[in-house]
Amino acid sequence: MRNTIRFDVTFMADVLATTGVKIKREAVKLGLKTLLMRKQQEPINTFNGRLKREGDLNRLRLWRCLGEQRFSGHR
């Protein structure tokens, strides 16, 4: 579906520069995807600290750190 959308030239230039996107169509698509994702995540915000975490957070952090080092070539 094709639509014509008029944007302020300065606004669109800022969007393209900030996101690094080269094509206006891609900037609009990225913006709409981001908006949709944020709206879909809103129900998660209702939990706001009411979920209990299970597991060892320090172990998870260590595993994550070691995994990043392994894949980036650092030891």
PEPE-V755969 format. One record per residue. N is the residue number from 1. RES is the residue in one letter. D_CENTER is the distance of its C-alpha to the mean C-alpha in Angstrom with 1 decimal. Layout:
n->(N/N)
res->(RES/RES)
d_center->(D_CENTER/D_CENTER)
//
This chain:
n->(1/2/3/4/5/6/7/8/9/10/11/12/13/14/15/16/17/18/19/20/21/22/23/24/25/26/27/28/29/30/31/32/33/34/35/36/37/38/39/40/41/42/43/44/45/46/47/48/49/50/51/52/53/54/55/56/57/58/59/60/61/62/63/64/65/66/67/68/69/70/71/72/73/74/75)
res->(M/R/N/T/I/R/F/D/V/T/F/M/A/D/V/L/A/T/T/G/V/K/I/K/R/E/A/V/K/L/G/L/K/T/L/L/M/R/K/Q/Q/E/P/I/N/T/F/N/G/R/L/K/R/E/G/D/L/N/R/L/R/L/W/R/C/L/G/E/Q/R/F/S/G/H/R)
d_center->(25.6/26.0/25.5/26.3/24.0/25.4/23.2/24.6/25.0/23.8/20.7/19.7/20.7/18.4/15.4/16.4/17.2/14.0/11.6/14.2/14.6/18.4/19.1/18.9/18.5/15.3/14.0/15.0/13.6/10.1/10.7/12.3/9.7/7.1/10.3/11.4/8.6/9.1/12.8/12.9/11.7/14.4/17.1/15.5/16.0/19.7/20.2/19.5/21.2/23.6/22.6/24.6/23.1/25.3/25.8/26.1/23.1/24.9/25.5/21.9/20.9/23.8/22.9/19.3/20.9/23.6/21.4/19.4/22.8/24.3/21.8/21.7/25.6/26.3/28.8)
//
